[in-house]
Amino acid sequence: DTAVSQTPKYLVTQMGNDKSIKCEQNLGHDTMYWYKQDSKKFLKIMFSYNNKELIINETVPNRFSPKSPDKAHLNLHINSLELGDSAVYFCASSQEAASSYSEQFFGPGTRLTVL
Amino acid sequence: AQSVTQLGSHVSVSEGALVLLRCNYSSSVPPYLFWYVQYPNQGLQLLLKYTSAATLVKGINGFEAEFKKSETSFHLTKPSAHMSDAAEYFCAVSKGTDKLIFGTGTRLQVFP
């Protein structure tokens, strides 16, 4: 029983393409997140949704657009992919918002490679 | 603004030796502090967290961390390293903001 799942696990694409990454959690959590981990393992939050509502929107290019159809899903769509978008993208969820002490549960990651 | 600093991007120990991974935080309010572990090609997993209760926090896999306000530290320790402990370890802080802020990570290598 996977708690937080992401698809696809690997994504290789050309510059300029549009791609989506999907995330689902079966933990009944209210809050979901997208993180970007670069080649030096630095992990930074991109977006957070609480009950389908956007609560964190970091300084991310507007080519990145999250979509939460329901509180169990948070997808990430990326337009006009650039070389610098190559990274591992992690989805996570927590029972409460990040300002609390709630544990965040992470998905296995999606390794995006832009050629 | 809150932040965490992890001293040492790489730490190497022998199997059975003490593990010490350092984390110092900066926060204008009493923080919540976390240690997460990332095994190769996997997502992050919570090891332990400090939420202003006991200053010595015990986590999974024999790890523990002590919150020291006077030193603004939250170092992670394990008395005896095991080969399976080899991973990337992240310290993180929250509270006063609406997000979790991660340190740059420390890669732990364990030699037989």
gemmi code that builds the backbone of each chain (N, CA, C; Angstrom):
import gemmi

chains = {
    "A": [
        ("ASP", (0.833, -1.198, 0.000), (0.000, 0.000, 0.000), (0.870, 1.253, 0.000)),
        ("THR", (0.996, 1.888, -1.164), (1.839, 3.063, -1.264), (1.112, 4.261, -0.688)),
        ("ALA", (1.770, 5.023, 0.205), (1.123, 6.146, 0.847), (1.062, 7.360, -0.091)),
        ("VAL", (2.215, 7.715, -0.642), (2.297, 8.817, -1.594), (2.945, 8.258, -2.862)),
        ("SER", (2.213, 8.317, -3.945), (2.738, 7.767, -5.199), (2.841, 8.865, -6.249)),
        ("GLN", (3.831, 8.701, -7.121), (4.060, 9.668, -8.188), (4.243, 8.911, -9.491)),
        ("THR", (3.758, 9.502, -10.550), (4.006, 8.949, -11.891), (4.293, 10.088, -12.850)),
        ("PRO", (5.249, 9.902, -13.756), (6.104, 8.724, -13.861), (7.289, 8.795, -12.903)),
        ("LYS", (8.055, 7.754, -12.809), (9.255, 7.757, -11.980), (10.419, 8.427, -12.721)),
        ("TYR", (10.468, 8.230, -14.014), (11.476, 8.876, -14.854), (10.776, 9.560, -16.025)),
        ("LEU", (11.317, 10.717, -16.387), (10.732, 11.483, -17.486), (11.881, 12.136, -18.242)),
        ("VAL", (12.057, 11.735, -19.482), (13.092, 12.299, -20.333), (12.390, 12.972, -21.502)),
        ("THR", (12.721, 14.245, -21.733), (11.998, 14.986, -22.744), (12.887, 16.054, -23.360)),
        ("GLN", (12.436, 16.631, -24.444), (13.190, 17.668, -25.140), (12.816, 19.042, -24.618)),
        ("MET", (13.736, 19.949, -24.745), (13.473, 21.363, -24.408), (12.258, 21.851, -25.170)),
        ("GLY", (11.445, 22.668, -24.514), (10.296, 23.258, -25.181), (9.015, 22.456, -25.052)),
        ("ASN", (9.146, 21.180, -24.664), (7.949, 20.343, -24.497), (7.183, 20.714, -23.233)),
        ("ASP", (5.934, 20.227, -23.181), (5.096, 20.365, -21.991), (4.896, 18.978, -21.388)),
        ("LYS", (5.037, 18.892, -20.073), (4.887, 17.597, -19.417), (4.168, 17.753, -18.090)),
        ("SER", (3.601, 16.638, -17.621), (2.916, 16.622, -16.322), (3.424, 15.497, -15.459)),
        ("ILE", (3.428, 15.753, -14.166), (3.742, 14.730, -13.164), (2.530, 14.625, -12.247)),
        ("LYS", (2.153, 13.383, -11.957), (0.963, 13.183, -11.130), (1.352, 12.688, -9.742)),
        ("CYS", (0.553, 13.080, -8.754), (0.797, 12.651, -7.380), (-0.539, 12.326, -6.716)),
        ("GLU", (-0.516, 11.223, -5.976), (-1.707, 10.813, -5.238), (-1.303, 10.343, -3.851)),
        ("GLN", (-2.093, 10.704, -2.849), (-1.844, 10.192, -1.498), (-3.111, 9.531, -0.965)),
        ("ASN", (-2.904, 8.399, -0.309), (-4.044, 7.655, 0.244), (-4.042, 7.693, 1.769)),
        ("LEU", (-3.464, 8.757, 2.327), (-3.344, 8.883, 3.777), (-4.469, 9.719, 4.379)),
        ("GLY", (-5.302, 10.299, 3.532), (-6.373, 11.158, 4.040), (-5.870, 12.512, 4.525)),
        ("HIS", (-4.691, 12.908, 4.094), (-4.105, 14.174, 4.530), (-4.773, 15.364, 3.860)),
        ("ASP", (-4.670, 16.504, 4.554), (-5.273, 17.726, 4.024), (-4.328, 18.547, 3.165)),
        ("THR", (-3.026, 18.363, 3.359), (-2.048, 19.239, 2.710), (-1.097, 18.430, 1.832)),
        ("MET", (-0.827, 18.961, 0.651), (0.113, 18.326, -0.270), (1.108, 19.364, -0.773)),
        ("TYR", (2.290, 18.878, -1.167), (3.395, 19.755, -1.529), (4.099, 19.239, -2.782)),
        ("TRP", (4.753, 20.174, -3.469), (5.739, 19.828, -4.478), (7.077, 20.437, -4.085)),
        ("TYR", (8.126, 19.597, -4.151), (9.485, 20.033, -3.885), (10.339, 19.755, -5.119)),
        ("LYS", (11.387, 20.560, -5.270), (12.376, 20.322, -6.313), (13.721, 20.042, -5.643)),
        ("GLN", (14.361, 18.940, -6.039), (15.690, 18.619, -5.521), (16.687, 18.687, -6.676)),
        ("ASP", (17.660, 19.589, -6.548), (18.599, 19.765, -7.650), (19.734, 18.741, -7.580)),
        ("SER", (20.674, 18.898, -8.498), (21.750, 17.900, -8.619), (22.659, 17.858, -7.391)),
        ("LYS", (22.642, 18.921, -6.583), (23.442, 18.942, -5.353), (22.621, 18.514, -4.143)),
        ("LYS", (21.457, 17.931, -4.400), (20.581, 17.399, -3.361), (19.846, 18.493, -2.577)),
        ("PHE", (19.974, 19.757, -2.996), (19.274, 20.825, -2.287), (17.792, 20.699, -2.554)),
        ("LEU", (17.006, 20.723, -1.476), (15.567, 20.477, -1.555), (14.823, 21.763, -1.233)),
        ("LYS", (13.963, 22.183, -2.153), (13.247, 23.438, -1.930), (11.772, 23.282, -2.277)),
        ("ILE", (10.927, 23.850, -1.423), (9.499, 23.763, -1.672), (9.113, 24.644, -2.860)),
        ("MET", (8.161, 24.155, -3.646), (7.650, 24.924, -4.768), (6.225, 25.393, -4.478)),
        ("PHE", (5.373, 24.452, -4.140), (3.963, 24.744, -3.914), (3.433, 23.914, -2.749)),
        ("SER", (2.348, 24.443, -2.163), (1.618, 23.666, -1.165), (0.132, 23.947, -1.323)),
        ("TYR", (-0.662, 22.890, -1.210), (-2.110, 23.002, -1.264), (-2.693, 22.446, 0.023)),
        ("ASN", (-3.694, 23.131, 0.544), (-4.434, 22.638, 1.695), (-5.904, 22.546, 1.301)),
        ("ASN", (-6.440, 21.330, 1.325), (-7.823, 21.118, 0.909), (-8.125, 21.772, -0.449)),
        ("LYS", (-7.287, 21.516, -1.398), (-7.395, 21.975, -2.792), (-7.112, 23.457, -2.967)),
        ("GLU", (-6.716, 24.135, -1.904), (-6.461, 25.564, -2.013), (-4.963, 25.846, -1.934)),
        ("LEU", (-4.455, 26.671, -2.838), (-3.037, 27.004, -2.860), (-2.686, 27.855, -1.644)),
        ("ILE", (-1.704, 27.407, -0.846), (-1.298, 28.186, 0.324), (0.161, 28.617, 0.263)),
        ("ILE", (0.971, 27.921, -0.497), (2.360, 28.331, -0.690), (2.637, 28.346, -2.176)),
        ("ASN", (3.186, 29.449, -2.629), (3.611, 29.557, -4.025), (4.947, 30.265, -3.998)),
        ("GLU", (6.023, 29.482, -4.014), (7.356, 30.062, -3.951), (7.689, 30.756, -5.266)),
        ("THR", (8.844, 31.344, -5.312), (9.258, 32.054, -6.520), (9.590, 31.028, -7.599)),
        ("VAL", (8.559, 30.584, -8.262), (8.687, 29.549, -9.283), (8.207, 30.144, -10.602)),
        ("PRO", (8.917, 29.896, -11.703), (8.434, 30.413, -13.002), (6.996, 30.007, -13.262)),
        ("ASN", (6.230, 30.890, -13.898), (4.824, 30.562, -14.121), (4.641, 29.487, -15.187)),
        ("ARG", (5.734, 28.950, -15.698), (5.645, 27.758, -16.559), (5.223, 26.538, -15.733)),
        ("PHE", (5.382, 26.637, -14.424), (4.990, 25.549, -13.531), (3.593, 25.846, -12.995)),
        ("SER", (2.681, 24.932, -13.202), (1.329, 25.155, -12.701), (0.826, 23.907, -11.992)),
        ("PRO", (0.598, 24.015, -10.694), (0.026, 22.894, -9.945), (-1.481, 22.878, -10.113)),
        ("LYS", (-2.023, 21.662, -9.993), (-3.478, 21.530, -10.073), (-3.896, 20.471, -9.062)),
        ("SER", (-4.906, 20.813, -8.251), (-5.387, 19.868, -7.247), (-6.860, 19.595, -7.499)),
        ("PRO", (-7.180, 18.519, -8.212), (-8.588, 18.214, -8.501), (-9.376, 17.806, -7.253)),
        ("ASP", (-8.693, 17.211, -6.296), (-9.291, 16.891, -5.001), (-8.149, 16.785, -4.007)),
        ("LYS", (-8.461, 16.644, -2.729), (-7.386, 16.766, -1.741), (-6.449, 15.571, -1.729)),
        ("ALA", (-6.764, 14.526, -2.472), (-5.871, 13.369, -2.546), (-4.902, 13.449, -3.726)),
        ("HIS", (-5.075, 14.436, -4.581), (-4.254, 14.543, -5.784), (-3.675, 15.943, -5.937)),
        ("LEU", (-2.414, 15.982, -6.332), (-1.778, 17.260, -6.665), (-0.843, 16.998, -7.835)),
        ("ASN", (-1.220, 17.534, -8.988), (-0.434, 17.319, -10.190), (0.395, 18.567, -10.497)),
        ("LEU", (1.466, 18.351, -11.215), (2.354, 19.461, -11.589), (2.521, 19.464, -13.097)),
        ("HIS", (2.114, 20.550, -13.725), (2.261, 20.680, -15.168), (3.368, 21.694, -15.450)),
        ("ILE", (4.232, 21.344, -16.374), (5.345, 22.231, -16.719), (5.307, 22.525, -18.210)),
        ("ASN", (5.214, 23.790, -18.544), (5.209, 24.218, -19.951), (6.609, 24.609, -20.397)),
        ("SER", (6.839, 24.488, -21.680), (8.079, 24.989, -22.297), (9.314, 24.614, -21.484)),
        ("LEU", (9.524, 23.339, -21.321), (10.608, 22.853, -20.467), (11.968, 23.392, -20.881)),
        ("GLU", (12.786, 23.708, -19.864), (14.133, 24.231, -20.071), (15.140, 23.267, -19.444)),
        ("LEU", (16.397, 23.419, -19.868), (17.450, 22.539, -19.342), (17.520, 22.608, -17.815)),
        ("GLY", (17.348, 23.822, -17.279), (17.446, 24.014, -15.838), (16.318, 23.383, -15.034)),
        ("ASP", (15.319, 22.877, -15.729), (14.224, 22.197, -15.024), (14.599, 20.767, -14.657)),
        ("SER", (15.720, 20.288, -15.197), (16.160, 18.929, -14.873), (16.436, 18.823, -13.381)),
        ("ALA", (15.781, 17.891, -12.736), (15.872, 17.742, -11.279), (15.027, 16.534, -10.889)),
        ("VAL", (15.014, 16.264, -9.586), (14.071, 15.275, -9.062), (12.959, 16.048, -8.363)),
        ("TYR", (11.736, 15.743, -8.714), (10.577, 16.422, -8.144), (9.885, 15.462, -7.173)),
        ("PHE", (9.697, 15.955, -5.945), (9.058, 15.146, -4.921), (7.708, 15.734, -4.554)),
        ("CYS", (6.747, 14.848, -4.460), (5.457, 15.191, -3.900), (5.461, 14.748, -2.441)),
        ("ALA", (4.755, 15.461, -1.594), (4.661, 15.087, -0.180), (3.278, 15.458, 0.336)),
        ("SER", (2.914, 14.883, 1.467), (1.643, 15.250, 2.089), (1.807, 15.267, 3.605)),
        ("SER", (0.932, 16.002, 4.262), (0.926, 16.032, 5.722), (-0.506, 16.256, 6.196)),
        ("GLN", (-0.748, 15.893, 7.455), (-2.094, 16.027, 7.987), (-2.483, 17.502, 8.106)),
        ("GLU", (-1.502, 18.314, 8.501), (-1.782, 19.743, 8.662), (-0.811, 20.536, 7.814)),
        ("ALA", (-0.930, 21.835, 7.869), (-0.065, 22.700, 7.081), (1.352, 22.686, 7.640)),
        ("ALA", (2.287, 23.144, 6.833), (3.708, 23.034, 7.162), (4.099, 23.827, 8.395)),
        ("SER", (3.303, 24.773, 8.799), (3.687, 25.563, 9.962), (3.483, 24.799, 11.253)),
        ("SER", (2.859, 23.653, 11.171), (2.691, 22.820, 12.357), (3.851, 21.839, 12.434)),
        ("TYR", (3.777, 20.925, 13.365), (4.839, 19.942, 13.520), (4.510, 18.636, 12.807)),
        ("SER", (3.556, 18.698, 11.905), (3.158, 17.473, 11.217), (4.285, 16.891, 10.383)),
        ("GLU", (4.412, 15.591, 10.447), (5.357, 14.888, 9.595), (4.901, 14.981, 8.152)),
        ("GLN", (5.843, 15.181, 7.266), (5.542, 15.146, 5.846), (5.950, 13.782, 5.297)),
        ("PHE", (5.081, 13.196, 4.503), (5.327, 11.902, 3.877), (5.645, 12.155, 2.406)),
        ("PHE", (6.784, 11.636, 1.978), (7.259, 11.924, 0.629), (7.002, 10.766, -0.323)),
        ("GLY", (6.746, 11.126, -1.567), (6.692, 10.139, -2.624), (8.096, 9.735, -3.044)),
        ("PRO", (8.212, 8.784, -3.974), (9.520, 8.266, -4.391), (10.278, 9.191, -5.330)),
        ("GLY", (9.615, 10.236, -5.814), (10.301, 11.185, -6.685), (10.107, 10.887, -8.162)),
        ("THR", (10.186, 11.929, -8.961), (10.176, 11.831, -10.424), (11.441, 12.504, -10.930)),
        ("ARG", (12.286, 11.723, -11.576), (13.527, 12.290, -12.118), (13.251, 12.810, -13.515)),
        ("LEU", (13.287, 14.133, -13.647), (13.038, 14.797, -14.934), (14.359, 15.175, -15.574)),
        ("THR", (14.545, 14.739, -16.797), (15.735, 15.092, -17.560), (15.300, 15.802, -18.829)),
        ("VAL", (15.775, 17.029, -18.990), (15.441, 17.812, -20.177), (16.672, 17.866, -21.077)),
        ("LEU", (16.511, 17.409, -22.317), (17.648, 17.336, -23.254), (17.649, 18.521, -24.218)),
    ],
    "B": [
        ("ALA", (13.994, 35.471, 9.572), (13.884, 34.322, 8.673), (14.510, 33.100, 9.333)),
        ("GLN", (13.943, 31.967, 9.042), (14.454, 30.741, 9.625), (15.382, 30.048, 8.630)),
        ("SER", (16.378, 29.357, 9.204), (17.274, 28.575, 8.358), (17.948, 27.500, 9.192)),
        ("VAL", (18.513, 26.518, 8.512), (19.336, 25.517, 9.171), (20.641, 25.380, 8.407)),
        ("THR", (21.697, 25.106, 9.160), (23.018, 24.896, 8.572), (23.505, 23.526, 8.993)),
        ("GLN", (23.854, 22.729, 8.007), (24.412, 21.414, 8.293), (25.904, 21.470, 8.004)),
        ("LEU", (26.680, 21.249, 9.048), (28.131, 21.307, 8.908), (28.644, 19.972, 8.398)),
        ("GLY", (29.341, 20.011, 7.274), (29.868, 18.777, 6.703), (28.906, 18.192, 5.704)),
        ("SER", (29.262, 18.273, 4.435), (28.384, 17.700, 3.416), (28.586, 16.183, 3.321)),
        ("HIS", (29.741, 15.708, 3.808), (30.029, 14.278, 3.814), (30.604, 13.890, 5.174)),
        ("VAL", (30.108, 12.783, 5.692), (30.651, 12.218, 6.927), (30.884, 10.728, 6.680)),
        ("SER", (32.068, 10.260, 7.045), (32.389, 8.840, 6.878), (32.722, 8.240, 8.229)),
        ("VAL", (32.148, 7.093, 8.508), (32.423, 6.391, 9.766), (32.601, 4.912, 9.468)),
        ("SER", (33.219, 4.227, 10.385), (33.328, 2.775, 10.294), (32.093, 2.141, 10.919)),
        ("GLU", (31.761, 0.977, 10.453), (30.638, 0.247, 11.040), (30.901, 0.038, 12.523)),
        ("GLY", (29.901, 0.349, 13.351), (30.055, 0.223, 14.792), (30.497, 1.495, 15.482)),
        ("ALA", (30.938, 2.486, 14.721), (31.399, 3.749, 15.305), (30.226, 4.690, 15.547)),
        ("LEU", (30.500, 5.710, 16.364), (29.497, 6.732, 16.651), (29.212, 7.560, 15.398)),
        ("VAL", (27.932, 7.854, 15.186), (27.528, 8.760, 14.115), (27.138, 10.095, 14.741)),
        ("LEU", (27.702, 11.173, 14.216), (27.340, 12.521, 14.665), (27.169, 13.396, 13.437)),
        ("LEU", (25.947, 13.859, 13.213), (25.651, 14.756, 12.097), (25.173, 16.077, 12.698)),
        ("ARG", (25.801, 17.145, 12.263), (25.575, 18.433, 12.923), (24.544, 19.295, 12.207)),
        ("CYS", (23.731, 19.970, 13.022), (22.719, 20.888, 12.498), (22.586, 22.059, 13.462)),
        ("ASN", (22.723, 23.254, 12.931), (22.467, 24.465, 13.707), (21.335, 25.228, 13.053)),
        ("TYR", (20.497, 25.831, 13.869), (19.332, 26.505, 13.320), (19.372, 27.990, 13.653)),
        ("SER", (18.621, 28.723, 12.897), (18.434, 30.139, 13.144), (16.934, 30.386, 13.106)),
        ("SER", (16.404, 30.895, 14.207), (14.961, 31.123, 14.251), (14.645, 32.218, 15.258)),
        ("SER", (13.713, 33.074, 14.905), (13.322, 34.170, 15.797), (12.274, 33.713, 16.806)),
        ("VAL", (11.739, 32.545, 16.595), (10.755, 31.971, 17.527), (11.197, 30.548, 17.834)),
        ("PRO", (10.722, 29.987, 18.950), (11.074, 28.581, 19.212), (10.666, 27.720, 18.039)),
        ("PRO", (11.601, 26.987, 17.491), (11.314, 26.267, 16.244), (10.797, 24.850, 16.470)),
        ("TYR", (10.224, 24.308, 15.416), (10.079, 22.866, 15.315), (11.239, 22.391, 14.443)),
        ("LEU", (11.901, 21.326, 14.855), (13.069, 20.833, 14.143), (12.883, 19.368, 13.774)),
        ("PHE", (13.411, 19.015, 12.631), (13.201, 17.682, 12.086), (14.521, 17.148, 11.515)),
        ("TRP", (14.647, 15.838, 11.549), (15.663, 15.154, 10.766), (14.947, 14.167, 9.840)),
        ("TYR", (15.297, 14.270, 8.548), (14.786, 13.337, 7.557), (15.960, 12.574, 6.961)),
        ("VAL", (15.690, 11.349, 6.509), (16.708, 10.540, 5.846), (16.229, 10.202, 4.431)),
        ("GLN", (17.162, 10.234, 3.498), (16.859, 9.871, 2.111), (17.804, 8.758, 1.682)),
        ("TYR", (17.266, 7.565, 1.503), (18.056, 6.457, 0.975), (18.154, 6.611, -0.537)),
        ("PRO", (19.170, 6.027, -1.148), (19.376, 6.206, -2.593), (18.117, 5.926, -3.412)),
        ("ASN", (17.828, 6.863, -4.285), (16.699, 6.753, -5.224), (15.346, 6.619, -4.524)),
        ("GLN", (15.231, 7.198, -3.356), (13.958, 7.167, -2.633), (13.577, 8.562, -2.161)),
        ("GLY", (12.356, 8.685, -1.702), (11.911, 9.934, -1.090), (12.426, 10.052, 0.337)),
        ("LEU", (12.112, 11.168, 0.979), (12.570, 11.411, 2.340), (11.644, 10.724, 3.339)),
        ("GLN", (12.238, 10.346, 4.469), (11.489, 9.674, 5.527), (11.852, 10.342, 6.846)),
        ("LEU", (10.865, 10.600, 7.672), (11.131, 11.264, 8.948), (11.859, 10.335, 9.902)),
        ("LEU", (12.973, 10.836, 10.469), (13.693, 10.096, 11.505), (13.178, 10.480, 12.890)),
        ("LEU", (13.061, 11.790, 13.118), (12.604, 12.279, 14.402), (12.263, 13.763, 14.292)),
        ("LYS", (11.575, 14.267, 15.336), (11.237, 15.691, 15.329), (11.207, 16.238, 16.751)),
        ("TYR", (11.527, 17.505, 16.874), (11.474, 18.221, 18.145), (10.327, 19.237, 18.067)),
        ("THR", (9.431, 19.148, 19.074), (8.266, 20.050, 19.054), (8.070, 20.718, 20.405)),
        ("SER", (9.162, 21.027, 21.079), (9.187, 21.772, 22.347), (8.754, 20.952, 23.549)),
        ("ALA", (8.744, 19.647, 23.423), (8.510, 18.800, 24.592), (9.891, 18.422, 25.152)),
        ("ALA", (10.245, 17.169, 25.174), (11.551, 16.746, 25.680), (12.660, 17.228, 24.757)),
        ("THR", (13.774, 17.664, 25.338), (14.877, 18.173, 24.519), (15.670, 17.042, 23.868)),
        ("LEU", (15.630, 15.851, 24.464), (16.273, 14.692, 23.854), (15.188, 13.889, 23.141)),
        ("VAL", (15.331, 13.786, 21.840), (14.305, 13.152, 21.027), (14.841, 11.846, 20.459)),
        ("LYS", (14.083, 10.794, 20.636), (14.483, 9.496, 20.081), (13.683, 9.236, 18.814)),
        ("GLY", (14.379, 8.715, 17.812), (13.719, 8.442, 16.549), (13.810, 6.981, 16.154)),
        ("ILE", (13.601, 6.756, 14.879), (13.648, 5.387, 14.381), (15.084, 4.962, 14.128)),
        ("ASN", (15.288, 3.646, 14.020), (16.587, 3.068, 13.656), (17.711, 3.428, 14.624)),
        ("GLY", (17.374, 3.710, 15.883), (18.393, 3.970, 16.892), (18.955, 5.373, 16.904)),
        ("PHE", (18.428, 6.269, 16.113), (18.895, 7.648, 16.076), (18.234, 8.489, 17.164)),
        ("GLU", (18.958, 9.490, 17.619), (18.398, 10.465, 18.537), (19.046, 11.823, 18.291)),
        ("ALA", (18.390, 12.867, 18.785), (18.911, 14.216, 18.612), (18.576, 15.019, 19.856)),
        ("GLU", (19.448, 15.945, 20.194), (19.239, 16.773, 21.364), (19.105, 18.219, 20.979)),
        ("PHE", (18.017, 18.839, 21.413), (17.797, 20.266, 21.175), (18.541, 21.054, 22.251)),
        ("LYS", (19.475, 21.899, 21.808), (20.230, 22.743, 22.741), (20.014, 24.191, 22.352)),
        ("LYS", (19.160, 24.846, 23.108), (18.810, 26.235, 22.786), (20.031, 27.157, 22.893)),
        ("SER", (20.866, 26.926, 23.921), (22.024, 27.798, 24.140), (23.017, 27.725, 22.980)),
        ("GLU", (23.039, 26.578, 22.301), (23.954, 26.407, 21.181), (23.222, 26.491, 19.841)),
        ("THR", (21.942, 26.706, 19.869), (21.069, 26.682, 18.662), (21.418, 25.477, 17.791)),
        ("SER", (21.481, 24.313, 18.437), (21.861, 23.109, 17.712), (20.826, 22.009, 17.879)),
        ("PHE", (20.857, 21.093, 16.935), (19.984, 19.919, 16.961), (20.736, 18.805, 16.246)),
        ("HIS", (21.839, 18.373, 16.844), (22.707, 17.371, 16.230), (22.092, 15.976, 16.333)),
        ("LEU", (22.323, 15.203, 15.287), (21.792, 13.832, 15.202), (22.895, 12.841, 15.557)),
        ("THR", (22.577, 11.869, 16.406), (23.584, 10.888, 16.806), (23.007, 9.476, 16.762)),
        ("LYS", (23.934, 8.534, 16.628), (23.613, 7.116, 16.755), (24.845, 6.457, 17.338)),
        ("PRO", (24.722, 5.679, 18.391), (25.902, 5.143, 19.080), (26.753, 4.226, 18.201)),
        ("SER", (26.098, 3.449, 17.335), (26.823, 2.439, 16.579), (26.288, 2.377, 15.150)),
        ("ALA", (27.118, 2.795, 14.198), (26.675, 2.852, 12.807), (26.525, 1.458, 12.206)),
        ("HIS", (25.545, 1.360, 11.341), (25.319, 0.120, 10.603), (25.430, 0.442, 9.121)),
        ("MET", (25.814, -0.557, 8.356), (25.969, -0.327, 6.908), (24.692, 0.251, 6.300)),
        ("SER", (23.560, -0.172, 6.804), (22.282, 0.269, 6.252), (21.969, 1.739, 6.564)),
        ("ASP", (22.789, 2.374, 7.398), (22.579, 3.800, 7.705), (23.119, 4.716, 6.613)),
        ("ALA", (23.847, 4.177, 5.671), (24.397, 4.991, 4.589), (23.260, 5.633, 3.796)),
        ("ALA", (23.243, 6.957, 3.786), (22.132, 7.692, 3.173), (22.455, 9.178, 3.238)),
        ("GLU", (21.526, 9.980, 2.736), (21.614, 11.437, 2.850), (20.690, 11.857, 3.983)),
        ("TYR", (21.173, 12.733, 4.864), (20.398, 13.162, 6.023), (20.154, 14.664, 5.945)),
        ("PHE", (18.902, 15.039, 6.165), (18.511, 16.444, 6.068), (17.931, 16.922, 7.392)),
        ("CYS", (18.431, 18.039, 7.847), (17.848, 18.743, 8.987), (16.872, 19.776, 8.419)),
        ("ALA", (15.771, 20.031, 9.123), (14.782, 20.983, 8.626), (14.144, 21.722, 9.792)),
        ("VAL", (13.653, 22.916, 9.508), (13.037, 23.764, 10.534), (11.719, 24.312, 10.016)),
        ("SER", (10.772, 24.484, 10.938), (9.530, 25.173, 10.582), (9.062, 25.971, 11.796)),
        ("LYS", (7.992, 26.651, 11.650), (7.307, 27.484, 12.639), (7.616, 28.948, 12.421)),
        ("GLY", (6.606, 29.738, 12.513), (6.786, 31.146, 12.206), (6.705, 31.398, 10.718)),
        ("THR", (6.784, 30.333, 9.957), (6.564, 30.437, 8.513), (5.568, 29.345, 8.165)),
        ("ASP", (5.188, 29.297, 6.937), (4.237, 28.266, 6.548), (4.896, 27.187, 5.717)),
        ("LYS", (6.195, 26.993, 5.892), (6.855, 25.975, 5.101), (8.018, 25.357, 5.883)),
        ("LEU", (8.427, 24.194, 5.394), (9.550, 23.476, 5.973), (10.802, 23.884, 5.210)),
        ("ILE", (11.821, 24.312, 5.937), (13.064, 24.748, 5.299), (14.145, 23.722, 5.595)),
        ("PHE", (14.706, 23.179, 4.518), (15.686, 22.110, 4.656), (17.111, 22.650, 4.620)),
        ("GLY", (18.000, 21.951, 5.318), (19.421, 22.192, 5.168), (19.910, 21.563, 3.881)),
        ("THR", (21.204, 21.705, 3.638), (21.779, 21.245, 2.382), (22.104, 19.767, 2.368)),
        ("GLY", (21.910, 19.097, 3.495), (22.089, 17.653, 3.542), (23.500, 17.235, 3.899)),
        ("THR", (23.612, 16.067, 4.521), (24.897, 15.448, 4.840), (24.838, 13.998, 4.382)),
        ("ARG", (25.804, 13.653, 3.544), (25.870, 12.260, 3.078), (26.680, 11.441, 4.068)),
        ("LEU", (26.082, 10.411, 4.596), (26.766, 9.524, 5.535), (27.227, 8.271, 4.803)),
        ("GLN", (28.522, 8.013, 4.896), (29.079, 6.763, 4.367), (29.522, 5.905, 5.539)),
        ("VAL", (29.252, 4.621, 5.429), (29.638, 3.685, 6.479), (30.536, 2.621, 5.868)),
        ("PHE", (31.738, 2.500, 6.413), (32.712, 1.530, 5.900), (32.766, 0.306, 6.795)),
        ("PRO", (32.958, -0.861, 6.160), (33.016, -2.094, 6.965), (34.287, -2.150, 7.806)),
    ],
}
model = gemmi.Model(1)
for chain_id, residues in chains.items():
    chain = gemmi.Chain(chain_id)
    for i, (resn, *xyz) in enumerate(residues, 1):
        res = gemmi.Residue()
        res.name, res.seqid = resn, gemmi.SeqId(i, " ")
        for name, pos in zip(("N", "CA", "C"), xyz):
            atom = gemmi.Atom()
            atom.name, atom.element = name, gemmi.Element(name[0])
            atom.pos, atom.b_iso = gemmi.Position(*pos), 0.0
            res.add_atom(atom)
        chain.add_residue(res)
    model.add_chain(chain)
structure = gemmi.Structure()
structure.add_model(model)
structure.setup_entities()
